[in-house]
Amino acid sequence: MGPSIFPRGQGSADGTCPEYGTFKHLSQELVTVEDHLAAARKYYNGSVRIYSTFAQSLSQHLLARPFGFRPAEYFQLEEGRESED
């Protein structure tokens, strides 16, 4: 029998290894966190769109500028960090 990639006494990635359950749980948690971040980013960008529209609209222009309302920037990921799969 040749050398095994798994240390002696441990199972394989098919779920027989106790650590596999922990990895699976962490993987699911990561997906959940990424989903929450995407939802927060979508909400933030929607709020920025509404805020910027208000600040730039002609009817509000006389009120927005004197009170310090300025267009805000959308959230964007840095170049190359969008997908690290």
Beta strands, then each sheet from edge to edge (+ up, - down):
end
